[in-house]
Amino acid sequence: MGDTRKQREALALPAGTVLRCGGVRWTLGGAVCQGGSCLFYRAAREDSALPFGIKECCPRELSGRLIRRDGVLTGVDGAADAALAQARARMAAEAEISQRVAAVSQRALPVLEAPGAAAVDVGRGERAAPAGSFLLLRQVSQGGLFLPQLLEACSR
């Protein structure tokens, strides 16, 4: 487990990375946490002072089989690429489920958007990321909990 965590930490996008979705620029903070299927980042939207979060598809079971090319996660071989594509498809489907759960739960962050197209810029120009690579989230639950409080409440 420790090796997997370190492998995923090494895959995290650096703070300051810019993500462009539908013409809107998002600037990532550092990775906040890791889930079974993703890395979660704090994010700032260019036209808003509100806090947001961004989930990046990065399945734990693929940790040792992923690399980052110009900011975009890819598999080290065809099998890893295929597994990552399946994980991205599942993550894209998560948006609707997340919105339904957030409507009835105080412990869910609703997905604002599952962008079909996104571009990642780690300082070397924008590179297209496949659909399902990222989910854009509010950083406030329906119950008014911001991410740090929500994580603390869920860990109890």
N, C-alpha and C positions, 0 to 999 in steps of 0.2 A: 504494500500500500504506500509506503514512504517513497519508493522509487517512482510509482505512478504519479504521486502528487508533485514530485520534483520535475518529472517529465512534462507535466501539464503546466507547471509554473514557467518552465522554460519556453513553452509555446505561447504564453500570454503576450498579447500585443502591448507595446510600451505605452506608458502614459503620454498623451499628446498626439496619439494616432488620430487621424481624421477619417471619419466614415461619412460617405455621402449617400443619402437615400432619397430619391425623388426630389432632388434639388436642395435638400436641407442638409446642412453640415452639422455633424455631431463630433465633439472632441472627447475622446476617452480619457478617463482618469485611470489609475492603476486597477488591476484585477482585484475585486473585493473578495470573491470566493469561487469555489468550484463545486459544481453539482455532478451528478452522475453522467449528465449529457452535455454539460456546458461550462464555460467560463463566464463569470458575471463581472461587468465593469460599471463603475460610476460613469456618467456621461453628462455633458452639457450640450444643449441645443443652441445653435447660433442666435436664435431670435427669442430666447426665453431665459428667465432667471430661475425657473423651477428645476428641481433635481430630477434626473432620469436615470434609467439603467439600461444596459444593453447586454443581452445574452448572446454568446457566440457558440455555435455548435462545435463541441470538442469532446466527443464521447470518451469516457474513462477507459473503456476496453480497447480503444485505438491509440492510446497515448504514446506507446513506443513505435507506432507505425505512421505517425503524422509528422510533417515538416511544414515550415512556413516559407512560402516563396513570395517575396515582395508583399508581405502582409497577409497573404491568403493561405489558409490551411489547405494542404493537399496530402494525399496518401503517398507513401514511399513506393507503392507498387499498385498494379491494377486492382488487386483484391481490396486493399485499403481504400483506394479511391471509390470503389463500388460500395463498400460499407459506409464510408463517409457520406456518399450521395443518399443512401437510405436513411441515415441519421438526420440529414438535412430535411428530407421529405417529412419525417416524423416531427421535426421541430417546427416546420412551417404549419403543420396541422395543429400544433399546440396553441396557436393564437386564438382560435375560436373557443377551444376548451378553456383556456385561461380566462377569457372574458366571461364565460358562463360561471366558472368557479368564483371569480372575484365578485360577481354580483351577489353571491350568497355567503361569502366567507370574509371574515375580517383579516385572514392570514394569507392573502394572495395578492400579488402585484399584477394588475391587468396588463396584457399586451396591447400596446397602442397600434402597432403595425408589424406585419411580417413582410418586409420589403421583398419584392420579387427580384429587384436589381439593387445592388449596392456596390460601392467602390471604396476601396481601402487605400489610404495614403500614409505610409510610415516615413515619409520624407523623401521618397524616390519617385514620386508621381503616383497617380491613381491606378489601381489595378482592379478589374472586375472580380467580384466575389459571387459565387453561385447562389441562386435563390435558396432560402432556408439557412443561410450561413449565420444570419443575425435576426434577433427579435428586439424591437424597441419597446421598453416598458416604462411606465410611470414608476417613480421610486416611492410612491405613497399607496398604501393599501386602502380599501374602501373604509376601513375603520380608522383611518388617519395616521396609521403607523408608518414612519419612514423606515427605509430599509434596515438600518442598524437595530432599531427597536423590534422590527418584525423578525429579523434573524434571531435576536435574543429570545423573543417570545416563543418562537418555534422550536428553539433548542431545549426548552424546559420540559 
